[in-house]
């Protein structure tokens, strides 16, 4: 290997070390080397577009220092140079944010040519250079970092938000593949404050480009009595916030976000009421999920949440036969875990309203209790009682309804349930 080769820890590991948070991955940049040199030392090349290598012992990623020059449209339209004379600063300047453009040498010294440490101190997400606007994917990445570090007080710099807005308005986001949009979105849904991701996208005009169905909710009013926040788009972000407090499950969080898409289909003359929005939401949810290739489990829960959230809210008003229909149509007996997810979405929906954030949601415990009553029905005994064909199914369903009715009568069994 050439004598002037140097290795630096870069990116997130340096940033998180300065933030005093746990380091998840350690990435390295190698300056003054070539693919042949790396392979000669036993590193395994894995990068397709540019050389990235796995360390023979630690399996950590080592990338050759590189520059990128815009040569086409989209986030893949770049010409890459990774020759041995590319400097560390040339590699760092191509990165998205200053807090991600620092390096640490073997002696522990921080190399910080773009003032990333100052931006960490000031809690600012700031782009490194004008080249930021060459890659439309960075709009989503910055929004995701805003969601990751919101709880620490970080905000997007005004000048960076302006660049993001210019990128969004230029139409460049249309070059992003559905897979890339969903990958960034699912990662954002896993962050501590995922609603900030969508708020930042809204602020820079990117929400309309990537999530039109969600963007359509902003400006749509709801009855102030039940929704003091009034705006349906704001309510959707508030529901996602509440869902994030209840669960780390991205399926629950996604369903919470999109459960009210049907309200974007209400004719203006019917505002602020939204009669039938539950089923009206099925089409836009399917359109969004199909376009972004959202995983089936996320899609299925979102559809159930849209169709049945008001049933769950009205649980105490439902007849035993109607409760059973809800259990049947949501497949609660076969998929109790998903039904539990649905109840979490409904709880988040109830709490995702101004001044309702801490109101108890007893419908969840109530339906949990009634489902347990149904699960205790001895279906095997009914099936072996001499009945035949459809009679067996009808008898089992009648027993389920009877179990729900008895459960409703035993008020003391569920009225003592706590949040």
C-alpha positions as CSV (number, residue, x, y, z in Angstrom):
1,X,0.0,0.0,0.0
2,X,1.2,3.5,-0.7
3,X,3.0,5.1,2.2
4,X,0.8,8.2,2.1
5,X,-2.5,6.3,2.6
6,X,-4.5,7.7,5.5
7,X,-7.7,6.4,7.1
8,X,-10.4,8.6,8.8
9,X,-13.5,7.9,10.8
10,X,-16.3,10.0,9.1
11,X,-19.9,10.9,9.1
12,X,-22.4,9.8,11.7
13,X,-19.9,8.2,14.1
14,X,-18.1,11.5,14.5
15,X,-21.3,13.4,14.8
16,X,-22.9,11.1,17.3
17,X,-19.7,11.0,19.4
18,X,-19.9,14.8,19.7
19,X,-23.6,14.6,20.5
20,X,-22.8,12.1,23.3
21,X,-25.3,9.6,21.8
22,X,-24.7,5.9,21.0
23,X,-22.8,5.2,17.8
24,X,-24.6,2.8,15.6
25,X,-22.3,2.4,12.6
26,X,-18.7,3.3,12.0
27,X,-17.8,4.4,8.4
28,X,-14.3,5.1,7.2
29,X,-12.8,7.1,4.3
30,X,-9.4,6.1,2.9
31,X,-7.3,8.8,1.3
32,X,-4.4,8.1,-1.0
33,X,-5.3,4.5,-2.0
34,X,-6.7,2.5,-5.0
35,X,-9.1,-0.4,-5.3
36,X,-6.1,-2.7,-6.1
37,X,-4.3,-1.5,-3.0
38,X,-7.4,-2.3,-0.8
39,X,-7.9,-5.7,-2.3
40,X,-4.3,-6.5,-1.8
41,X,-4.8,-6.0,1.9
42,X,-7.7,-8.4,2.0
43,X,-10.5,-5.8,1.9
44,X,-13.6,-7.1,0.0
45,X,-15.2,-4.7,-2.5
46,X,-19.0,-4.4,-2.2
47,X,-19.7,-1.0,-3.8
48,X,-21.2,-1.1,-7.3
49,X,-21.1,2.6,-8.3
50,X,-17.9,3.4,-6.5
51,X,-15.5,1.4,-4.4
52,X,-16.6,0.5,-0.9
53,X,-14.8,-2.2,0.9
54,X,-15.4,-4.4,4.0
55,X,-12.6,-4.6,6.5
56,X,-11.3,-8.2,6.6
57,X,-11.8,-8.5,10.4
58,X,-14.3,-5.9,11.6
59,X,-16.5,-5.9,8.4
60,X,-16.8,-2.1,8.8
61,X,-17.2,-0.1,5.6
62,X,-14.2,1.7,4.1
63,X,-14.8,3.9,1.1
64,X,-12.2,5.5,-1.1
65,X,-12.3,9.3,-0.9
66,X,-14.3,10.6,-3.9
67,X,-15.7,13.6,-5.6
68,X,-19.0,13.8,-7.4
69,X,-19.9,16.0,-10.4
70,X,-23.5,16.5,-11.6
71,X,-23.8,15.0,-15.0
72,X,-27.6,14.2,-15.3
73,X,-30.9,14.4,-13.6
74,X,-31.9,12.8,-10.3
75,X,-29.9,11.4,-7.4
76,X,-28.0,9.0,-9.6
77,X,-26.9,11.6,-12.2
78,X,-23.3,12.0,-11.1
79,X,-19.9,11.3,-12.4
80,X,-17.6,10.0,-9.6
81,X,-13.9,10.3,-9.2
82,X,-12.1,8.1,-6.7
83,X,-8.5,8.4,-7.8
84,X,-5.8,8.3,-5.1
85,X,-5.2,12.1,-5.3
86,X,-8.7,13.0,-4.0
87,X,-8.3,14.8,-0.7
88,X,-10.2,14.4,2.5
89,X,-11.7,17.9,2.3
90,X,-12.8,17.2,-1.3
91,X,-14.6,14.1,0.0
92,X,-16.2,15.9,2.9
93,X,-17.5,18.9,0.8
94,X,-19.8,16.6,-1.2
95,X,-21.7,15.5,1.9
96,X,-25.2,16.8,2.8
97,X,-25.0,18.5,6.2
98,X,-22.1,20.1,8.1
99,X,-22.7,17.9,11.1
100,X,-22.1,14.9,8.7
101,X,-19.0,16.4,7.1
102,X,-16.5,15.9,9.9
103,X,-13.7,13.3,10.2
104,X,-11.5,12.0,12.9
105,X,-7.9,10.9,12.3
106,X,-6.1,8.0,14.0
107,X,-4.9,10.2,16.8
108,X,-8.4,11.3,17.7
109,X,-8.2,14.8,16.2
110,X,-11.4,16.1,14.6
111,X,-11.1,17.5,11.1
112,X,-13.9,20.0,10.7
113,X,-13.5,22.2,7.6
114,X,-17.2,23.3,7.4
115,X,-17.9,24.2,11.0
116,X,-20.0,21.1,11.9
117,X,-19.0,21.4,15.6
118,X,-20.4,24.9,15.7
119,X,-23.7,23.8,14.1
120,X,-23.9,21.0,16.7
121,X,-23.5,23.6,19.4
122,X,-26.1,25.8,17.8
123,X,-28.4,22.8,17.0
124,X,-28.6,23.7,13.3
125,X,-29.0,21.4,10.3
126,X,-27.1,23.3,7.6
127,X,-26.0,22.2,4.1
128,X,-22.3,22.0,3.3
129,X,-22.2,23.7,-0.1
130,X,-24.4,24.8,-3.0
131,X,-23.8,21.2,-4.4
132,X,-26.5,20.2,-2.0
133,X,-29.1,21.1,-4.5
134,X,-27.7,18.7,-7.1
135,X,-29.2,15.7,-5.2
136,X,-33.0,15.7,-4.7
137,X,-32.8,12.8,-2.2
138,X,-31.2,15.2,0.2
139,X,-34.5,16.9,0.7
140,X,-35.9,13.7,2.3
141,X,-32.6,13.1,4.2
142,X,-32.6,16.5,5.8
143,X,-36.2,16.1,6.8
144,X,-35.3,12.7,8.3
145,X,-32.4,14.2,10.3
146,X,-34.8,16.8,11.5
147,X,-37.0,14.1,12.8
148,X,-34.1,12.3,14.4
149,X,-32.7,15.3,16.3
150,X,-35.8,17.3,17.0
151,X,-35.9,16.2,20.6
152,X,-32.4,17.6,21.0
153,X,-33.6,21.0,19.8
154,X,-32.2,20.9,16.2
155,X,-33.9,22.8,13.4
156,X,-33.2,23.3,9.7
157,X,-31.3,26.4,8.8
158,X,-33.3,29.0,6.8
159,X,-30.9,28.9,3.9
160,X,-31.0,25.1,3.8
161,X,-34.8,25.1,3.8
162,X,-34.7,27.6,1.0
163,X,-32.5,25.3,-1.1
164,X,-34.8,22.4,-0.3
165,X,-37.8,24.5,-1.4
166,X,-36.0,25.4,-4.7
167,X,-35.4,21.7,-5.3
168,X,-39.0,20.8,-4.6
169,X,-40.3,23.5,-6.9
170,X,-38.0,22.5,-9.7
171,X,-39.6,19.1,-10.1
172,X,-36.4,17.2,-9.4
173,X,-38.2,15.1,-6.7
174,X,-40.1,13.4,-9.5
175,X,-36.8,11.7,-10.5
176,X,-36.7,9.8,-7.1
177,X,-37.7,6.2,-7.4
178,X,-40.6,4.9,-5.2
179,X,-38.2,2.6,-3.4
180,X,-35.9,5.5,-2.3
181,X,-38.8,7.6,-1.1
182,X,-40.2,4.8,1.0
183,X,-36.8,3.8,2.4
184,X,-36.2,7.3,3.7
185,X,-39.8,7.5,4.9
186,X,-39.7,4.2,6.8
187,X,-36.5,5.3,8.4
188,X,-38.1,8.6,9.3
189,X,-41.1,6.7,10.8
190,X,-38.6,4.9,13.0
191,X,-37.1,8.2,14.4
192,X,-38.0,9.7,17.7
193,X,-40.1,12.5,16.2
194,X,-41.4,11.2,12.9
195,X,-44.1,13.9,12.5
196,X,-41.3,16.4,12.0
197,X,-40.2,14.7,8.8
198,X,-43.6,15.4,7.2
199,X,-43.8,18.9,8.7
200,X,-40.4,19.8,7.2
201,X,-41.5,18.3,3.8
202,X,-44.6,20.4,4.0
203,X,-42.5,23.5,4.8
204,X,-40.3,23.1,1.7
205,X,-43.1,22.1,-0.7
206,X,-41.9,18.5,-0.9
207,X,-45.0,16.9,0.7
208,X,-47.1,17.6,-2.4
209,X,-44.6,16.0,-4.6
210,X,-44.1,12.8,-2.6
211,X,-47.3,12.5,-0.5
212,X,-50.0,14.3,-2.4
213,X,-52.8,12.5,-0.6
214,X,-51.5,13.7,2.8
215,X,-50.8,17.2,1.5
216,X,-54.4,17.5,0.4
217,X,-55.5,17.4,4.0
218,X,-54.0,20.7,4.9
219,X,-56.5,23.4,4.8
220,X,-59.4,21.0,5.2
221,X,-61.4,22.0,8.3
222,X,-63.1,19.7,10.9
223,X,-65.8,20.5,13.5
224,X,-64.1,22.6,16.2
225,X,-66.1,20.9,18.9
226,X,-64.3,17.6,18.3
227,X,-61.2,19.0,16.7
228,X,-60.0,22.2,18.3
229,X,-57.0,22.2,16.0
230,X,-59.5,22.3,13.1
231,X,-57.1,21.6,10.2
232,X,-57.1,17.9,9.1
233,X,-53.5,18.0,8.0
234,X,-52.4,19.3,11.4
235,X,-54.5,16.6,13.1
236,X,-52.8,13.9,11.1
237,X,-49.4,15.0,12.3
238,X,-50.7,15.3,15.8
239,X,-52.0,11.7,15.6
240,X,-48.6,10.5,14.3
241,X,-47.0,12.3,17.3
242,X,-49.3,10.5,19.7
243,X,-48.7,7.2,18.0
244,X,-45.0,7.7,18.4
245,X,-45.5,8.0,22.1
246,X,-47.5,4.8,22.2
247,X,-45.4,2.6,19.9
248,X,-42.2,2.3,17.9
249,X,-43.9,0.1,15.3
250,X,-43.7,1.8,11.9
251,X,-46.9,0.0,10.8
252,X,-48.8,1.7,13.7
253,X,-47.2,5.0,13.0
254,X,-47.9,4.9,9.2
255,X,-51.5,3.9,9.8
256,X,-51.9,6.7,12.3
257,X,-50.6,9.2,9.8
258,X,-52.9,8.2,6.9
259,X,-56.1,7.1,8.7
260,X,-58.0,10.3,7.7
261,X,-57.0,10.5,4.0
262,X,-60.7,10.2,3.2
263,X,-61.4,13.7,4.6
264,X,-59.4,15.0,1.6
265,X,-62.2,13.6,-0.6
266,X,-65.1,15.5,1.2
267,X,-66.7,18.1,-1.1
268,X,-66.1,21.6,0.2
269,X,-69.8,22.3,0.5
270,X,-70.0,19.6,3.1
271,X,-67.2,21.0,5.3
272,X,-66.5,20.8,8.2
273,X,-68.4,17.5,8.4
274,X,-66.9,14.4,6.8
275,X,-69.6,11.8,6.5
276,X,-68.3,8.5,5.1
277,X,-64.7,9.6,5.2
278,X,-63.8,6.2,6.6
279,X,-64.5,4.3,3.4
280,X,-63.6,7.3,1.2
281,X,-60.1,6.9,2.6
282,X,-59.5,3.4,1.2
283,X,-58.9,4.6,-2.4
284,X,-56.2,7.3,-1.6
285,X,-54.5,5.0,0.9
286,X,-54.3,2.3,-1.8
287,X,-53.0,4.8,-4.3
288,X,-50.3,6.1,-1.9
289,X,-49.2,2.6,-0.9
290,X,-49.2,1.3,-4.4
291,X,-47.2,4.3,-5.8
292,X,-44.6,4.1,-3.1
293,X,-44.6,0.3,-2.9
294,X,-45.4,0.4,0.8
295,X,-45.1,-3.1,2.4
296,X,-48.3,-5.1,2.6
297,X,-48.5,-5.1,6.4
298,X,-48.3,-1.3,6.5
299,X,-50.9,-1.0,3.8
300,X,-53.3,-3.6,5.4
301,X,-53.2,-1.9,8.8
302,X,-53.7,1.5,7.3
303,X,-56.8,0.3,5.4
304,X,-58.3,-1.2,8.5
305,X,-57.6,1.9,10.5
306,X,-59.3,4.1,7.9
307,X,-62.4,1.9,7.7
308,X,-62.9,1.1,11.4
309,X,-61.5,3.9,13.5
310,X,-64.9,5.5,14.2
311,X,-66.4,2.1,15.0
312,X,-63.7,1.7,17.7
313,X,-64.3,5.3,19.0
314,X,-68.0,4.4,19.4
315,X,-67.3,1.0,21.0
316,X,-69.5,1.6,24.0
317,X,-72.5,2.4,21.8
318,X,-72.2,-0.7,19.6
319,X,-74.6,-3.7,19.9
320,X,-73.1,-7.1,20.5
321,X,-73.7,-8.1,16.9
322,X,-72.0,-5.0,15.6
323,X,-69.0,-5.6,17.9
324,X,-68.7,-9.0,16.4
325,X,-68.9,-7.6,12.9
326,X,-66.0,-5.4,13.7
327,X,-64.0,-8.3,15.1
328,X,-64.9,-10.3,12.0
329,X,-64.1,-7.7,9.4
330,X,-60.8,-6.7,11.0
331,X,-59.9,-10.4,11.3
332,X,-59.3,-9.9,15.1
333,X,-59.7,-13.6,16.0
334,X,-57.1,-14.8,13.5
335,X,-54.8,-11.7,13.8
336,X,-55.2,-10.4,17.4
337,X,-51.8,-8.7,17.2
338,X,-52.9,-6.6,14.3
339,X,-56.2,-5.8,16.1
340,X,-54.0,-4.5,19.0
341,X,-52.2,-2.3,16.5
342,X,-55.5,-1.0,15.2
343,X,-56.5,-0.1,18.8
344,X,-53.3,1.8,19.3
345,X,-53.9,3.8,16.1
346,X,-57.4,4.7,17.4
347,X,-56.0,5.7,20.7
348,X,-53.5,7.9,19.0
349,X,-56.3,9.4,16.8
350,X,-58.3,10.2,19.9
351,X,-55.4,11.9,21.6
352,X,-54.1,13.6,18.5
353,X,-56.3,16.6,19.1
354,X,-55.6,19.9,20.9
355,X,-56.4,19.5,24.6
356,X,-57.2,15.8,24.2
357,X,-53.6,14.6,24.6
358,X,-54.1,13.1,28.1
359,X,-57.7,12.1,27.9
360,X,-58.2,8.4,28.8
361,X,-59.2,6.1,25.9
362,X,-61.1,3.3,27.6
363,X,-62.4,1.9,24.3
364,X,-59.1,0.1,23.9
365,X,-59.4,-1.8,27.2
366,X,-63.1,-2.4,26.5
367,X,-62.6,-4.0,23.1
368,X,-59.6,-5.9,24.4
369,X,-61.8,-7.4,27.1
370,X,-64.6,-8.3,24.7
371,X,-62.2,-10.0,22.3
372,X,-60.9,-12.1,25.2
373,X,-64.5,-13.1,25.9
374,X,-64.9,-14.2,22.3
375,X,-61.6,-16.1,22.4
376,X,-62.9,-18.2,25.3
377,X,-65.7,-19.7,23.3
378,X,-65.3,-23.4,22.9
379,X,-65.6,-23.8,19.1
380,X,-64.5,-27.4,19.1
381,X,-67.4,-28.5,21.3
382,X,-69.8,-26.6,19.0
383,X,-68.3,-28.2,15.9
384,X,-68.7,-31.7,17.4
385,X,-72.2,-31.2,18.6
386,X,-73.9,-32.9,15.6
387,X,-74.5,-29.8,13.5
388,X,-73.6,-29.9,9.9
389,X,-72.3,-27.6,7.2
390,X,-73.3,-23.9,7.5
391,X,-75.1,-24.7,10.8
392,X,-71.7,-25.0,12.5
393,X,-70.5,-21.6,11.4
394,X,-73.8,-20.0,12.4
395,X,-73.8,-21.6,15.8
396,X,-70.2,-20.5,16.4
397,X,-71.0,-16.9,15.4
398,X,-74.1,-16.9,17.7
399,X,-71.9,-18.1,20.5
400,X,-69.5,-15.3,19.8
401,X,-72.2,-12.7,19.9
402,X,-73.6,-14.2,23.1
403,X,-70.1,-14.0,24.7
404,X,-69.9,-10.3,23.7
405,X,-73.4,-9.7,25.2
406,X,-72.4,-11.4,28.5
407,X,-69.2,-9.4,28.5
408,X,-71.1,-6.1,28.1
409,X,-73.3,-7.1,31.0
410,X,-70.3,-7.7,33.3
411,X,-69.5,-4.1,33.6
412,X,-67.4,-4.5,36.7
413,X,-64.9,-6.6,34.7
414,X,-64.0,-3.8,32.4
415,X,-65.0,-0.5,34.0
416,X,-62.2,-0.9,36.5
417,X,-59.6,-1.2,33.7
418,X,-57.1,1.6,33.8
419,X,-55.3,3.4,31.0
